Amino acid sequence: MHHEQAMHTEQLEIRGVNRRDILRYLSELGGQICTESLASTTVFQHPNWECHVSREEFFIFLQSQVPKVHVRFLSSNQHKLEEIVEAFRLKTFRAGG
């Protein structure tokens, strides 16, 4: 993706969905892993968007450890950004987060 253009971004906090599932959803949506790291950020590339996935953190809710992951989508096209965020939200919504 060309970073010279103005980039539109959308930051999401996904709770209750494991990081590995989030990575799988992004692959299913056509993203390709270009840098992978369990310790920090994994970056996915797609012709229309890019996504940065934070490491997994946990918080306690009703005596349970619940996963929390931050994802940040970037695109030079606002419409494409909205499309991928909507498709991603549908996958995570069905999963429970």
C-alpha positions in Angstrom: 0.0 0.0 0.0 1.3 3.5 -0.9 1.7 5.6 2.2 2.1 8.9 0.4 -1.7 9.2 0.1 -3.8 10.4 3.0 -4.6 7.4 5.1 -8.0 6.8 6.7 -7.8 4.7 9.9 -10.2 2.9 12.2 -9.1 1.5 15.6 -11.2 -1.3 17.2 -10.8 -3.0 20.6 -12.0 -6.6 20.3 -12.9 -8.2 23.6 -13.8 -11.9 24.1 -12.2 -13.1 20.8 -8.8 -14.9 20.8 -6.0 -13.3 18.8 -5.5 -16.4 16.7 -9.1 -16.2 15.6 -8.7 -12.5 14.7 -5.7 -13.4 12.6 -7.7 -16.2 10.9 -10.6 -13.8 10.2 -8.2 -11.3 8.5 -6.8 -14.1 6.4 -10.3 -15.2 5.4 -11.0 -11.5 4.4 -8.1 -11.7 2.0 -5.3 -10.2 4.1 -1.7 -11.5 3.8 0.6 -11.6 6.9 3.6 -9.5 6.1 5.1 -9.3 9.6 4.1 -11.7 12.3 4.9 -11.4 16.0 3.3 -12.9 19.0 5.1 -10.4 21.3 4.0 -7.2 19.5 2.1 -6.3 16.4 1.2 -8.5 13.4 0.6 -6.6 10.1 -1.7 -7.8 7.4 -1.6 -6.4 3.8 -4.3 -6.3 1.2 -4.5 -4.3 -2.0 -7.2 -2.1 -0.5 -6.3 -2.1 3.2 -3.7 -2.8 5.9 -4.4 -4.0 9.4 -2.2 -3.9 12.5 -3.1 -6.4 15.3 -1.8 -5.8 18.8 -0.6 -8.5 21.1 -3.2 -10.2 23.2 -3.9 -8.8 26.7 -6.4 -10.1 29.2 -8.8 -8.4 31.7 -10.8 -10.0 34.4 -14.6 -10.1 34.0 -16.8 -12.1 36.4 -13.7 -14.1 37.6 -12.8 -15.0 34.0 -9.8 -13.9 32.0 -11.2 -12.3 28.8 -8.9 -11.6 25.8 -8.6 -8.1 24.5 -6.9 -7.2 21.2 -6.6 -3.9 19.4 -6.8 -3.8 15.6 -6.1 -0.8 13.4 -7.3 -0.8 9.8 -5.7 1.7 7.3 -6.8 2.5 3.8 -6.3 5.3 1.3 -10.0 4.8 0.3 -12.6 5.6 2.9 -15.2 3.4 1.3 -12.9 0.4 1.2 -12.0 1.0 4.9 -15.7 1.0 5.8 -16.3 -2.2 3.9 -13.5 -4.1 5.5 -14.3 -2.9 9.0 -17.9 -3.9 8.5 -16.9 -7.4 7.2 -14.5 -7.8 10.1 -17.1 -6.7 12.7 -19.6 -9.3 11.4 -17.0 -12.0 11.9 -16.1 -10.9 15.4 -19.7 -10.3 16.3 -20.6 -13.9 15.5 -17.7 -15.0 17.6 -18.9 -13.3 20.7 -16.8 -10.1 21.0 
